[in-house]
Amino acid sequence: MSGVVVIGAGPGIGQAVAGRFAREGFPVALVARTRRTAAAVAEAVETVGPRVLALTADSTDETALRAALDSATREFGPPDALVYNAALVRPDRPGELSARGHLEAWAVNVVGALTAAAHVAPAMARRGSGSIIVTGGMPEPRPEYVSLSLGKAGVRALVALLDTQYGPSGVHVATVTVAGPVAPGTAFDPRDIAEHYWRLHTQERPDWEVEVVHGG
């Protein structure tokens, strides 16, 4: 069991997913943008699973992200599951955000996921098993969230492309689309959402789903 790597390991979905896998005995590698966040989430996950590695990398920094994934692989082996949970969430209507702002959002929401998936998928494919799960959202595009709507549409396209490329080799690629604001004690409790990730990872191949929508 080589474990799970969670990129975008914040106190919400990232921590909940890491904890869910840790409860099943999986080693967990956490990748967050700051040391403080990585350490705080690691401390929480360690209460349910003793093998936790805290790493720091900005998902838009290709070199740093690949280095973090290599560190996780050296520690635990090629991951059984990769979860990409990083996102840049901010309100912006058509024309309000600069071209640079849109590129920054796209880099976090889509390109980071591509970088991470392309880095680990070949080893998964050679092994004949593995899961790559990306956190999605915005099941319907909304004009008050233009950059996020575009990014989540990009995530769906990316998952479809990765599924076509690596699915035949045994790699399950999927997205969990979260259709509302995440908050504990609500219909969008991160612990409930985390169950989708575990279920996708453990699905038998004939039952593979490419997208699961958590609608609350």
C-alpha positions as CSV (number, residue, x, y, z in Angstrom):
1,M,0.0,0.0,0.0
2,S,1.8,3.1,-1.3
3,G,-0.8,5.6,0.0
4,V,-2.5,8.8,-1.2
5,V,-1.2,12.2,-2.1
6,V,-3.5,15.1,-1.4
7,I,-2.7,18.4,-3.2
8,G,-4.5,21.4,-1.9
9,A,-4.5,19.9,1.6
10,G,-6.4,22.6,3.4
11,P,-8.7,22.4,6.5
12,G,-11.8,21.5,4.4
13,I,-12.1,18.8,1.8
14,G,-8.4,18.2,1.6
15,Q,-8.1,17.3,5.3
16,A,-11.3,15.3,5.3
17,V,-10.2,13.2,2.3
18,A,-6.7,12.6,3.9
19,G,-8.4,11.5,7.1
20,R,-10.8,9.2,5.2
21,F,-7.9,7.4,3.5
22,A,-5.8,7.4,6.7
23,R,-8.6,5.6,8.6
24,E,-8.3,2.8,6.0
25,G,-4.6,2.5,6.9
26,F,-3.2,4.5,3.9
27,P,0.0,6.5,4.3
28,V,-0.9,10.1,3.5
29,A,1.3,12.8,1.8
30,L,-0.1,16.3,2.2
31,V,0.9,19.1,-0.2
32,A,-0.1,22.6,0.8
33,R,1.1,26.0,-0.3
34,T,2.4,27.0,3.1
35,R,4.2,25.1,5.8
36,R,1.7,26.3,8.4
37,T,-1.2,24.8,6.6
38,A,0.6,21.6,5.8
39,A,1.6,21.2,9.5
40,A,-1.8,21.9,10.8
41,V,-3.6,19.4,8.5
42,A,-0.9,16.8,9.2
43,E,-1.4,17.2,13.0
44,A,-5.2,16.6,12.5
45,V,-4.7,13.6,10.2
46,E,-2.1,12.0,12.5
47,T,-4.9,11.4,15.0
48,V,-6.4,8.7,12.8
49,G,-3.3,7.6,10.8
50,P,0.3,7.5,12.0
51,R,2.1,7.7,8.6
52,V,1.7,11.3,7.4
53,L,4.1,13.4,5.4
54,A,3.7,17.2,5.2
55,L,5.0,18.9,2.1
56,T,4.9,22.4,0.7
57,A,4.5,23.4,-3.0
58,D,2.5,25.9,-4.9
59,S,0.4,24.0,-7.5
60,T,1.4,26.6,-10.1
61,D,5.1,26.0,-9.6
62,E,5.8,23.0,-11.8
63,T,9.2,22.3,-10.4
64,A,8.1,22.5,-6.8
65,L,5.0,20.4,-7.4
66,R,6.9,17.7,-9.2
67,A,9.6,17.7,-6.4
68,A,6.8,17.3,-3.8
69,L,5.4,14.3,-5.7
70,D,8.9,12.8,-5.9
71,S,9.3,13.2,-2.2
72,A,6.0,11.4,-1.5
73,T,7.1,8.6,-3.8
74,R,10.4,8.2,-2.1
75,E,8.7,8.0,1.3
76,F,5.8,5.8,0.4
77,G,6.3,4.5,-3.1
78,P,4.2,5.4,-6.2
79,P,0.8,6.5,-4.9
80,D,-2.2,4.4,-5.0
81,A,-4.3,7.6,-5.3
82,L,-3.7,11.2,-6.2
83,V,-6.3,13.8,-5.1
84,Y,-6.0,17.3,-6.6
85,N,-8.0,19.7,-4.5
86,A,-6.3,23.0,-5.2
87,A,-8.5,25.8,-6.6
88,L,-8.6,29.6,-6.8
89,V,-12.1,30.6,-5.8
90,R,-13.0,34.2,-6.3
91,P,-16.0,36.1,-7.7
92,D,-15.5,37.8,-11.0
93,R,-18.0,38.8,-13.7
94,P,-17.3,38.9,-17.5
95,G,-14.8,41.6,-18.1
96,E,-13.9,42.3,-14.5
97,L,-10.7,40.1,-14.3
98,S,-7.6,40.9,-16.3
99,A,-6.1,38.4,-18.8
100,R,-3.3,37.8,-16.3
101,G,-5.9,37.1,-13.6
102,H,-7.6,34.5,-15.7
103,L,-4.2,32.9,-16.5
104,E,-3.4,32.8,-12.8
105,A,-6.8,31.1,-12.0
106,W,-6.4,28.6,-14.9
107,A,-2.9,27.7,-13.7
108,V,-4.3,26.7,-10.3
109,N,-7.6,25.2,-11.3
110,V,-6.5,23.2,-14.4
111,V,-2.7,23.3,-15.2
112,G,-1.7,22.2,-11.7
113,A,-4.0,19.2,-12.0
114,L,-2.5,18.3,-15.4
115,T,1.1,18.6,-14.1
116,A,0.4,16.4,-11.1
117,A,-1.6,13.8,-13.0
118,A,0.9,13.5,-15.8
119,H,3.7,13.1,-13.2
120,V,2.2,10.1,-11.5
121,A,-0.1,8.5,-14.1
122,P,2.7,6.7,-16.1
123,A,3.8,4.7,-13.0
124,M,0.2,3.9,-12.1
125,A,-0.3,2.7,-15.7
126,R,2.7,0.5,-15.6
127,R,1.5,-1.0,-12.3
128,G,-2.0,-1.4,-13.8
129,S,-3.9,0.4,-11.0
130,G,-4.4,3.7,-9.3
131,S,-6.8,6.6,-8.9
132,I,-6.6,10.2,-9.9
133,I,-9.4,12.3,-8.5
134,V,-9.9,16.0,-9.0
135,T,-12.2,18.2,-7.0
136,G,-14.6,19.9,-9.4
137,G,-17.5,22.3,-9.0
138,M,-19.8,24.7,-10.8
139,P,-22.1,22.1,-12.4
140,E,-23.6,25.0,-14.2
141,P,-21.5,28.0,-15.2
142,R,-22.4,31.2,-13.3
143,P,-21.7,34.7,-14.6
144,E,-20.6,35.9,-11.2
145,Y,-17.9,33.3,-11.1
146,V,-16.4,33.4,-14.6
147,S,-12.8,32.2,-13.9
148,L,-14.0,29.4,-11.6
149,S,-16.7,28.3,-14.1
150,L,-14.1,28.2,-16.9
151,G,-11.7,26.3,-14.6
152,K,-14.1,23.7,-13.5
153,A,-15.2,23.2,-17.2
154,G,-11.5,22.7,-17.9
155,V,-11.3,20.1,-15.1
156,R,-14.1,18.0,-16.7
157,A,-12.3,18.1,-20.0
158,L,-9.0,17.2,-18.4
159,V,-10.5,14.2,-16.6
160,A,-12.1,13.0,-19.8
161,L,-8.7,13.2,-21.6
162,L,-6.8,11.5,-18.8
163,D,-9.4,8.8,-18.6
164,T,-9.0,8.1,-22.4
165,Q,-5.2,8.1,-22.1
166,Y,-4.8,6.1,-18.9
167,G,-8.1,4.3,-18.2
168,P,-7.3,1.4,-20.5
169,S,-4.2,0.8,-18.4
170,G,-6.1,0.5,-15.1
171,V,-6.0,4.1,-13.9
172,H,-9.3,5.4,-12.6
173,V,-9.6,9.1,-13.4
174,A,-12.6,11.0,-12.0
175,T,-13.9,14.2,-10.6
176,V,-16.0,15.0,-7.6
177,T,-18.2,18.0,-8.4
178,V,-19.2,19.9,-5.3
179,A,-22.2,22.0,-6.1
180,G,-22.2,24.3,-3.1
181,P,-20.2,26.0,-0.4
182,V,-18.3,23.6,1.8
183,A,-18.9,23.9,5.6
184,P,-19.0,21.5,8.5
185,G,-22.5,20.6,9.7
186,T,-24.2,21.5,6.5
187,A,-25.3,19.5,3.4
188,F,-21.8,20.2,2.1
189,D,-19.9,18.9,5.1
190,P,-16.4,18.0,4.0
191,R,-16.6,14.6,5.8
192,D,-19.6,13.6,3.7
193,I,-17.9,14.8,0.5
194,A,-14.8,12.8,1.4
195,E,-16.8,9.6,1.1
196,H,-17.1,10.1,-2.6
197,Y,-13.3,10.1,-3.0
198,W,-13.0,6.8,-1.1
199,R,-15.8,5.2,-3.0
200,L,-14.3,6.2,-6.3
201,H,-11.0,4.8,-5.3
202,T,-12.4,1.5,-4.3
203,Q,-14.8,1.0,-7.2
204,E,-14.4,-2.1,-9.3
205,R,-13.4,-1.4,-12.8
206,P,-16.8,-2.3,-14.5
207,D,-18.4,0.3,-12.1
208,W,-16.0,3.2,-12.7
209,E,-17.6,6.6,-12.7
210,V,-15.9,9.6,-14.3
211,E,-17.9,12.3,-12.4
212,V,-19.8,12.3,-9.1
213,V,-21.9,15.3,-8.1
214,H,-22.3,16.2,-4.5
215,G,-25.5,18.3,-4.6
216,G,-26.2,18.4,-0.9
